Each structure stands twice: as C-alpha cells, then as structure tokens.
Amino acid sequence: MINMTLKEKVILLSSIAVIFFAGGIFFSKLYQTPIKSQKIYQEAFTDYKNGDYSNSYYLFSRISMFSDLKPAALYRQAEAAKAIGDKESAIKKYQLLFNTYPKNLLAPKAKYSAAQLLLDSNPKQAKKYFEQIMQDFAQTDYAIASEYYCGLILMQEYTKNENTIFPLSKKHDVEEYFRHYLKRAPEGRLAIDVINNWLNIDKSISTDDYLLMANSLYKLGEYPRVKELLPKTNQIESWVLQAKNLSIMGHKNEALEILYSGLLNNTSYVSEDDVIDAINLYFNLTSSPKLQLAKDLGDKVKGKGHDYIASLRCKYSEGYERTQCNKELYLAYPKGKYADKALSEIFMSAVLSNDIDSARKIGQDYLNNFREKEDAPKVLFWLGKLSEKQRDYSEYMSQYKNVIMNYPDTYYAYRAYLHLNHSENPIITDYITPKSVEYPYTNQNKLIKKLAELEDYEIINELSGDDEFIKSWILYKQGDYSHSIVIARDAMDSLEKKPDKYDPRWRLVYPIHYYDDIEKFANQTGNSAPLMLSIVREESYFNPTASSYAGAKGLMQLMPSTAEEIARKKNLGYYDLLNATSNIKLGNYYYSYIKGLLSGRDISAIASYNGGIGSVTRWKNTLTYSDTDSFIEQIPYAETQNYVKKVLRSYWNYVRIYNGNN
C-alpha cells in the first residue's frame, strides 16, 4: 500500500469494509445461538405435530447449518414435504441430509426414505440407495427391508412388460433377495408382500423355500395360507409346523397323530427348538398325567429333545423320585442345557433334608460350573445359610455379601440382606422417596437432551440405535408404562454386570406410579406402602385397565367377587375396579384383611394374594420347614412360589433404589 495513491487506498479499504460487512451479514444469517435454534425447532415441531406441514417446513429451514439440530431439522423438513405430497422436495431434503451428514445416525433412515420415494420415478437410483444401505448399514432393519425392495425393483424390470423375457439368472437373484428377507425378518411388515411376489413370479419353488414361507405366514397368523403351502413342503421337515397349524385351527387329534409320529421318527430332520415346541404342544394337547407322558416319551424318543423330556420327567416327579431323576439327568447330560437346573434341585434337596456336607459339596460344584446361571444367587445364598447354621461367622458373612454384590437385584439379595442384619421382619422400611424417571444415562448426549426437551422421540429412537433402555424410556415418556417396564427389565437381565443402584436405568425397571394413592390407603390399612407398590407392579405393570383371563381387573388384579366381598365387609361403598384410586383402595383393604387372618404375617399374605388363603393355610400345616426361607422354597404351586419371590424382589429393589440407607 506504500506506493498506492490515496484514491486507490480509499477504494481498497472501502472494498475490504464491504466484504467484511457482507460476510458479517452472511455469517449472522448462518449463525444462531443454541437457544434460538432450539426455540425455532420447538415452534416448527409443534406445527408439525398439529398437521401444519407447510409452516413447519418453512420454520425447520430456518435452523442454521451450524446447529447440531440441523440434521434432525432436515429430516423433519423432508417428512413435512412428504406429508403434503411434495415428493421432489422431500427427496432433496433426504439427500441433503445423508450427503452432508453421512455419519449421522439419521442417514440410513433418510436414504431409505428417499429410495422409497424414488421407486416409481427412478427405480435405478432407488436400487442404488438400497444397495448402499445393505452395504453400509448391514445390521439395521433398513438393510433387511432393502433386500425386499432390491428384489422388487429387479422383478418389476422384467414383469412390467409381458413381452420381456425374465432370465432365469435374474429370477434367481430376485429369489435370493426375498429369501434373505424372510430368513432375517419372518415376521416383518413386508413379509406378506415378499411371499406374494415370490409366488407370482415362480411356480418351481423348492420345498425348503415353501417351508420358509409357511413358517413366516404362521408367525403372522395366516393359518389358512400355511395350510395351503404345507403340502408343497417336505413332510419330514415340516411336521412340527403342520402340527402347530392344525392345533391352532382346532384339529387336535390330527395334530396329536403327527406329533407322536414325528417325535418317534423325524426329530433328526428339524431343529432342537422345533423338537421342544413339538414336545410342549404334545403335552398341552394330551390329557394324560404329565409324569406318565414324560416317562412314555422318554422311552421312545431318541436324539434331539431326549434331555428336555428327561427334565420334564423330573419337573413332574415328587420327593425322592424327583431327586433321583435329577441325578440321572445331571449324570447323563453334565454339559447339557438342563444340567444347571438339575444340579440346583439336587443341591436344594440336600439342603432341605439337612445333609449339610453333601449340600456344601454340591453347591460348590454348581458355582464352579454355573456361576452365570439363573440359580447361582439361590445356591450362594443357601450356602450362606448352611454356614450360618454351623456358626461359621466369617464364611456366611462373606457369602451373603457376595450375593448382594454379584446379584444385587435378586430375591436372594433381599434375603441375604435380612440375614446380614439378623432381621426376622421381612419389611425393611415402610418409607421410600419417590423419584421421577430420567433419561437412562447420566452422561447424556447433548443433542438427545435437546430433542428430549422438544419431545421428538422418533428421532431420539433413530439416534439411539438398538439401545433397549432408550426404547423403554421413550415408551415411558409416551405413557406406555407396561411395555416400558418389560423392555427395561429384559435389558437389565441381559447385562452381565449390573450397574449400581443410583444408575437411572433402574428407575425404568422399577418406576413409581400412583404412589400418593398407594401410600394413602396403605397407611389407612396398616400395610407397607412400598410392598403394596410392589404388588401393583407385579400384578399389572401399572396398567389400570389390565384384565386377566380369569377375570381379575385393574392395577391390583382383583376378582369382581373378591372386590364385592371386601367392599361389603369394610363398608366401602361404591367402587370401580378400572379406576386406579378405587382399585388401589380395595386392594389394600383386601391385603390387610387376609394378612389379619394369617396372624399379621406378610409372607403368608403375599402367598395368599396369589394362591388363596385356603392353600396357604394347608401348606403351613403340612409342609416341614424350619423358617421363612425354607417355607417359600417348598411352596408346591410353582406360580405362587415365583409370585412371592417376584413381589419380594420388587419390594427389595424399590427400597434399594429409592432409599439411600440401603
């Protein structure tokens, strides 16, 4: 600038100023504060939910490219355009999303949606997108669905024009796409279309493929169509499906004939799971005594399923015969699927017969081989009880603590806690501090946190991938508490190592609902509020309109006759079993009533709530037991024994999660 004239300097500086000014305006258009972006998204999403798609489309476009909400905004723009029939704009927004943000978890959904919209107008481009999804996102549901659409596009290429020859090699390619889909998603929403198209293009389908289709149709409830396809399958490979289909269509005797013949002659041609299905169906359809059935089948069925039949024989045996049966099963199949259950039962038989030395050896053998199995906390707890009985203080303290540390959410952790604290009272506390369900991870993704505040759960679901806890949380936020609990429960059970009790995922497994009413009526009737909460959870999973096959209704699953009787006895007046408050009130009064008839004992009352007071009174008079633990293990009704353990497990977890002292 030294040699420039004054005029040239002025022009240059003016030009620089204009550039900076224009850049500032441009930047100001692109940049938004996170708060402003979130506010715009909120307004746009509100319009979207209200069906004002045009204005929603415009508002989403105002989200800055610099905002982390931009990919979600592009997806919503595309969805809004699709809703008003503007396919071209929708495709462009989907393309902008997956081209600009190829690593974003919305990218496969956007590419899949764009490909669907291109099916008619540009099938080659659609197929290209579907193939990319199958390659880049192979483990997603979008890849599975893309298999079908690739087959459909290829099929239509040769079937749209009647004069076009359909090469055999191309037909095989189409079949391969369809076959892959049915193998990976037999119950998928496109399965019926896959089957219909496959049947239309080919009349020389293999018996294996007919069986693949028939299995899919059975799972989808298309039983008459299954019946049509089964004659085209290999009968020695399809006998299990044929029997199941006949049974569900009401042809019991025909199903029994096929099952009996198949179990005796054709188990080698089907999977082990199919054989187990066949055995279970045979037992369900036959009125003969279960033990005799198991013995008869055990003598005749060889190979697959023999160990399962042996386990059923043990299940239906009693006393000494049951113990001997389990010993034979364990010796015959020490590494089999049912070996751990057999050894656990042998262990408990030794415990309950007071054969302490044998029990300790068997228990240690179990833990050495099956520490990850379902009965491990039970075996470890009872080893602790044996040590406590022999006054081996350090040993039983260590074993009880190990139950709580390694299996913290189990019924046996609850019993171990009581023994560690030398408590005879099953009620640890009547008080808990309710806390709301939160997003299931403390290290919360900032974008997901924003979307949660905006209640855009569909996109959160896409961004979370296959995380079952987030799926549970979304269902919870949408008010579907029952399914939310089931998904969170199964996800927690699948974890090898359980998180500590402060982890927010626990609150999805054990949420608190209706607690004001539960606490109010528990206090009125002298019940423990957390225990009543646990009964509500186990009875209905917080579904106020739940109804059982037997006719029990509402949150606490009361039979109408029981409700009528308790309302009359306690002079409670009008009630409605499908009203949450009314049901909780009646349930508390009923529980308090049966507890009073059983000397105020909660364990007996819980068992009576499920099995009936008459049964519980009879068991208490006929069973030989030394304490509460021994009584529960010997309850002869498996349903009632499991119910008692489930309620007490829930109680323990509510106290553990919502009470900082435990």
Disulfide bonds with the S-S distance in Angstrom:
Cys314-Cys325 2.19
